[in-house]
């Protein structure tokens, strides 16, 4: 699906296509319409850059149980968690 927004309208609000895509992606993520991966892809940003974009807008990162378990496994793999001797 394509949405056509005139350059004139964007420039009136000091936006360009990239900035608008980022704003929309953040809004759709905040409303839980898109996942972080989907929203980051829409914005054209990697995960860390998208998380920064969310932080800049004071939007909380939403994690579910699977996200937390994956993060814990990553920390274990990096030997940053769980290997206390």
SULVEN-V452971 format. One line per field, one symbol per residue. ss: DSSP state (@ for helix, = for strand, . for the rest). psi: psi as a letter, one per 30 degrees, with the letter a starting at -180 (. if undefined). burial: b if it has 9 or more other C-alpha atoms within 8 Angstrom, else e. A space follows every 50 residues. Layout:
# SULVEN-V452971
ss: ???
psi: ???
burial: ???
This chain:
# SULVEN-V452971
ss: ......@@@@@@....@@@@@@@@@@@@@@.....@@@@@@@@...@@@@ @@@@@@........@@@@@@@@@@@@@........
psi: kkkjkkeeeeffghlleeeeeeeeeeeeeeghekleeeeeeefgkleeee eeeeefghkkkjkaeeeeeeeeeeeeefhfkfhk.
burial: eeeeeeeeebbeeebbeeebbbbbbbebbbeeebeeeebbbbbebebeeb bebbbeeebeeeeeeeebeeebeebbeeeebeeee
